[in-house]
Every structure is written in structure tokens, then in C-alpha cells.
Amino acid sequence: MSPTELPAGALTAVPPAAPRPAPSVAHRHGDVDHIRALYVQTPVTLTGHLIGMCLVAVIFGSLADPLLLGGWLALGCLLWLLRLAHYLRFRRQPAADDQTLWAWRSSWKALVLVQAAAWGLAAWLFWGLGTLYHTVSLIFIVYSYCVVSVQLLATQARVFLAFIGLVLTPTIVRIASDTSQPWHMGLAVILTLLFCITVLMARTYGSALGLAITLKARTDELADRLQAEMAATEEARRLADEARRAAEAANGAKTQFFAAASHDLRQPLHAMGLFAEALRQRSHDPEVASLVNSINESVDALEGLFGELLDITRIDTGGVDVNPAPVRLRDLFQRLRLHFEPVAFEKGLMLSFRGEQLIAHADPVLLERVLRNLVSNAIRYTDDGGVLVSCRLRHTAAGPRLLLQVWDSGIGIAEASLPRIWDEFFQVHANRPLEAHQRKGLGLGLAIVKRLAGLLEAPITVRSRAGHGTVFSLELPPGKVQRGGLDAASTSVKLPIGLTLDGRLIVVVEDEAAVREGLVVVLQAWGARVIAFDTIAALRAWLATPGIAPPDLQLVDYRLPEGRTGIEAMVAMRARWPERKLPAIVITGSSLGGHEDEAVTHDYHLLIKPVLPNKLRAMIAFKLGVR
């Protein structure tokens, strides 16, 4: 099944209805672009939906009433054929105007709700049949449609709410009414919590994405007006200046919005990951563990999508500083190897590096980000062979240059698609169906790479052959350093898979109730004793208690109520036991940076929400020296 694409299957249509007037030109243009993007994903969506129906037929074929199962499959096949007919109509009219696309919205919404009702009906009809394996499989299939619908339906708030309600409400009611299982009410409560968290994620993500698309359309419109007015009279030039300032203000508002939305979006994602880990700790069933892994993968994917949007916004609005310095490629390649070798090994790929002895002159953070994006793409789209990161010195008419390249033996890029790979929201379509892990993202990765290469003043090119592989090339000036001029590469600690915190006391300061509860449950499951507070005032009251034992670790949120920060909580605890320099971890929902100097001054390590349990476990092991 292709869970990351399944809800797009709702994008089919019946004969056009009367167009609905748009509230504004920019908003309407963004909606039309969103509809076009969903149509492009229809083939893989049809494939995923067909596989989902086949899985239900195979799993419950020998258990369900033949008439009920046959009727449900007949409904699914009818929807599938309608979607196929609709997609073929779109293929015959690839240049359909905005008026036509708006006319198709009514039928699209109707099919979304019919699909949701069909899957909610499946949960009602087939619940309780077979063993625990069949139960977990049914929940996983149904809930997958809800989670991945966040990406595609979040900008249609009412449609998404109706979709997830029609899918999960019958499921929750059916589970709650099944008194034959002693755990039925507990599972119903968990699904209800996941329902609420998913709705909250969709609301925040939809607001962010919708505003980004609207502001981008408005900025492009103002930029066009500016170009036209600069060739006019002095009065037109004055108007052009006003338009430019308006465009800059729009970009500034977009950046400020993403900075604020970042914290609100990451909170429910962080809580979802913690609750999923708590579910894993309470159940040792392999199917439940698989379901938890799928939830964590979905959280990670959503975090990646929002991260891409935030990065492209920061770059476009000039929020990225460039600080060139000598970069020892040996250290850079070592960090890349530590990060990507496990992923390459899991896929059976060879990850190689050449030219480690060379030194480049570039911003080390931006250069590493470029290579991370390129290597990640190379591994994602390569199923056989390997990935090579190489660097060699070339002598050109302009002087010596370093040629930094990322080679892969993957699916390649068609020649017709090469000019567009740097465009925003463009995703290459291969000659064969892509796997689920190859369809992640919004199509912003290479757009980010192109902009970062521009900031580095490093020309980037690409060569590719479909079915044979791709190579990205980046030109950089060589650098020079004195002996000992660069810090040695930071060593990484190999952490245990199973972390135990038996006998350790950890103090948690977190104002979000869901996140605080999730942290307590997870830490206690790892064997720790936990004391949790929601405000600095509550923490100070506890610190004033005579005879209390010092904690082994403090885990604090950066942003606390009443304008306070986790730094104050950390300083208060260290002042209570000045003879012990208590190790500290600060968790924040802001990914815009600015905490590095504070981290050095107050000696703490920073984690960016959402923190998946594995990352939290690794950081705790590092801070406590657990082996």
C-alpha cells in the first residue's frame, strides 16, 4: 500500500458543477495550484487504493460474510473506476483553465467523503473478526488514511474534518461497543486522543501551508508590478517603491508566521511521538510495535515537510547568514558517513567518499546542508549499487577550483524534467511507480539546494540518465588552514539500543500537559524516577523543601508561561546544589536558531521538537554517560 498518497485518491470528479466564487485572487490561485498538484499524484493514489482494497480482501476473505465483503469491494471498485475516469479526463485536458478546475471541486469533495465513509464502514464491518493480527492490521490500514490525509487535505479544513470524522468515528464507536475484549475501552480512548492530535496537526499545518501559498502568490504579483512600473514615469517609480516595500513586508510577515507556527505545530507532533512510545512500552505485541513505528514515521515525515517550508521561507527573505571559512572535508564527510551509513546499509547500498584530504572555503553549515540534501535524495532514489561523494582539484582559467560531486546509480531523471528540477513544488515522475519512501516531501529539496548554492556563490549542475543514475556537481574555491587551525571532528557516542535509567532521578519542567504526561510515561518506562512541574513557581516551591535529593538530570522546555524560559529553571536547580553541576537538556519548538550562545554559556544541549523517543534516548544516554 502507498499510505503517503492514498487520500489523494479522493481527487476524482463527476460532471462539473457551478463554480464557487473565490474569496481573493491569491487565495483562489493557491487552491487551483493545490488541485493541479493532487491530480498529478492520481496514478500512484489509484495504485495505493487498489492495494488497500486487495489487502482487506486477502486478510478478511475467509472471515467476513461474503455478501458484506463483496458489497464493500464493489463500492471500492466503483470509486476506483470513477477516479480513473476523472484522471483520464484531466489527462485529456492538461491545460484546463481555473474556471473548470473550480467547477470540479464539488464532485471532488463528494468523492472525498464517500471514500471516507467507505473506510469507516470497513472498520465497522470487519472489526472483531479473526485474531489480534487481523485487528491490528485493520486499525493500521484505517488510521493510515487519516494520518497521511493531513498533507493533502489540511488546506481544506472542513473537508478534512469531515473525512477524518467519517473514518474514525465509526471505528471508535465500534471498538468501544465491543465488550468481548477487556481492553476495548482503553483502545477507544487512545484512538480518540490520536483523533484530536491529528485534527490539531492538520489545523496548524493547513494554516501554515495555506498562508505560505497565499503570500507567495501575493509576492509574485507585487514583483511583477514592480518590474513594470520601474520603466514608467517618476510617479510610477514611486508606486513601484511602495509595491516593493509591500512585498518585503509580506515576506517578513511570512517568516514571522512560520516562526510562531513552528512552536505550535511541533508541540502536538512531539506529544504524538511520546504517546506512541508509551504504547510500545505497555505492549510487547509485534503488530503493535509495527503500528507505533508507522506512527513515528508519519510524525517524522510531517516534521520534514514543515522544515522544508520553513527553510525555503528563511532563504527567500534573507534570513540566512553566510560566513565562509576553511572546511576540512575529512570532518564533513565523517559527519555525513555517520548520519547516512545506517540508511544506506539498510537498503544494501555502498556509500563511499573520495577526496577527504582536500579543504574547501565555504560556509560550513550551508555546505553541509547542501550535501545532506543531495546524499539523502541519492539514497532515497537508489535501490541497487551505491552512492559516491567525491571531491577533486581542477585547474581552470579562473584558477584552482574544487569539484564536489554526489553520484548515484539510481532511477535517474528524464531529460525533459532536468530543467525543472530546481523549481518549487516540482517532483520528478519516473517511468515506473515510486516506492512510498521515494514520494516524501513537497518538492522543495532541490529548490533549497539551488538557493543555498547561490548563497555560497558555488555553481551547481546536474547530469542524469533515466535508469542509470545521476550526478550533481558543485564548484567551490579551495581553502587553506594552519596546522591545528580547525577543530577536530566531534566524536559521536555509540548509544545502546535499550536504555535503562534504573535509580535515576529526572526533573521535568514542561507547561504543555500532553507533552509533560508523555515525557513522564516514557521516562518511567525506561526505569527513571520522575518529578514534573508545569511552572517555575512550582519548581521553586519544591526546591525550598528541606532534605530533597538532587536529580541526575534536568529536562526543561525553553518557552514557559508568563514569559519565563527554561534557562531560569536550570539556573534555579543548579543554585540549589552548587556543588553538583547538574546536566541539562533543553527542548524547544523553534527551529530558527539563536540558542547556540546560551547553550555554551549555560552548558546544556538542545533538542528541537518533535523529539522522537530514539533521539531523546540517545541524548539522555550521552548526558548521563550510560553505556
Number of C-alpha atoms within 10 A of each C-alpha: 20 23 20 26 26 25 29 28 27 30 26 29 25 16 9 15 14 12 15 12 10 12 8 10 12 19 17 17 17 22 21 19 13 16 19 17 16 20 20 17 19 24 16 22 26 24 17 22 25 17 14 19 18 15 16 19 17 11 18 19 14 12 15 17 13 12 9 13 20 14 12 20 18 12 14 20 15 12 21 21 13 18 24 19 15 21 22 14 13 18 13 10 11 12 9 12 10 15 13 16 17 21 18 22 22 18 17 22 21 17 21 24 20 18 22 25 21 19 25 24 18 21 26 19 18 21 20 18 16 14 8 13 14 19 16 17 18 23 16 18 19 19 25 21 24 24 23 23 23 25 22 21 23 24 23 17 16 11 16 25 17 15 25 23 19 20 26 27 18 19 26 22 15 20 24 17 12 14 11 9 11 9 12 16 17 12 14 18 14 14 19 17 14 20 19 12 18 21 22 18 24 25 19 19 24 21 18 23 19 19 19 22 19 19 20 19 18 19 21 13 14 20 18 12 15 20 13 12 19 16 11 13 10 11 10 15 17 14 17 23 14 14 20 18 13 16 21 16 14 18 22 17 16 22 24 14 16 27 17 13 19 24 18 17 25 26 21 25 25 25 24 26 27 28 23 24 24 21 18 20 15 11 11 10 12 12 17 20 17 15 21 20 16 15 20 21 14 19 23 17 18 24 19 15 19 20 16 18 19 22 19 20 22 19 16 14 16 12 14 15 10 14 12 16 15 19 23 22 21 18 18 17 20 15 17 19 15 11 13 15 16 13 15 21 12 8 16 14 20 15 21 15 17 16 15 17 11 17 22 25 20 23 17 19 13 20 22 18 14 19 21 17 14 22 21 17 16 26 24 19 20 24 16 15 14 21 25 18 22 18 24 14 17 12 9 8 6 6 9 13 19 20 19 20 21 21 21 29 24 24 23 22 22 15 11 8 14 13 9 12 20 19 15 15 14 17 22 14 14 14 12 8 12 14 14 14 12 13 20 16 21 16 19 21 26 20 19 24 22 20 16 20 19 12 17 20 14 18 12 17 12 15 14 20 15 15 16 13 21 22 20 19 18 21 21 24 17 19 17 14 14 7 6 7 9 13 8 10 12 9 8 9 12 10 16 12 9 9 16 18 18 12 10 17 20 21 21 23 24 25 19 15 12 17 21 20 15 20 26 21 20 21 23 20 18 17 15 19 18 18 15 19 18 18 18 22 11 12 19 15 9 13 18 10 8 7 7 9 9 16 18 19 20 23 22 28 25 22 19 20 12 8 6 13 17 22 19 13 24 23 13 16 20 17 14 13 14 11 8 13 13 20 18 25 23 22 21 22 23 22 18 16 9 9 16 11 10 12 16 10 9 12 15 19 17 18 17 17 22 25 23 21 20 14 12 17 20 17 18 21 19 15 16 14 10 13 12
